[in-house]
Amino acid sequence: MLKLLLNEVLQPLVFPLYCVSFWTLVGLLLWSIWKATRDGVARLRRMHQIPCDRCVFFTNNHHLKCTVHPSKAMSEEAIGCRDFQPHEDATSTPKRCSQTSARSRIPDKRTKNKFPFFTR
């Protein structure tokens, strides 16, 4: 009787149950990856709104990051800071390596033997 129940009733149901549970797990995995990616991008966009690194009062020192608001510096509280004053060069684009002159990469003959004790 038990063998008949296993072979006739449960056996045809096992494979569809496995398929449904497998695709449910795959769907949940993809949904969680999508949700984590979406939340991460939203957080990243929010963090890029922090203006501290472009401010005059930002010291780039881990002991005192900002001279005006040290507790708010480099946090989400700094978004919309009333004391924000941009650097004069904050609007200009930084130079890339290809834009620098080749002359600056060639060592000067006068400084070649500046430290003779480091020669080979």
C-alpha positions, 0 to 999 in steps of 0.5 A: 500500500505504501509503495503504491502510494509512493509510486502512483501519487507522489512520484508524478508530483516530485519533479514539478515541485522541484522545478517550481521550487528551483525557479522560485529560488532563482527568481528570489535570488535575481530579485535580491540582486536587483534590489541590492544593485538599485539601492546601492546606485541610489546610495552612491548617487546620494553620496556623490552629492556631498560637496565637502571635497570641493569646499574651501574649508575642507582640510583633507585631514582625518583629524579635522576634515572641516574647519566650520562643521567638523562633525558633519564633514563628509556625511549626508548631513553636509548635503546642502551646507550653508557654509559651502564655498567652492575652490577657485579651481573646483570648476576647472577640469583636472589635467590628465596624464596625456595633457601634461607635457612630455618635458615634465616627465624627462629628468633634468640633468642637473638633478640626476646626481643630486643624491650620489649615495643612491647611485648604482 
